[in-house]
């Protein structure tokens, strides 16, 4: 389902699910940085491990 599809959903919980997932992802990144641990994300259908150091470097680029 695309973000545009979610925004047009009849169910209000479904409409809010994308925002909830984005908040959860941000909290996961913050927790990984605080605990100096890695997170795992899916890119192109494959799991990718991102270390806390890589997350820190990504923050400095913004």
Secondary structure, 3 states (H helix, E strand, C coil): CCHHHHHCCCCHHHHHHHHHHHHHHHHHHHHHHHHCCCEEEEECCEEEEECHHHHHHHHHCC
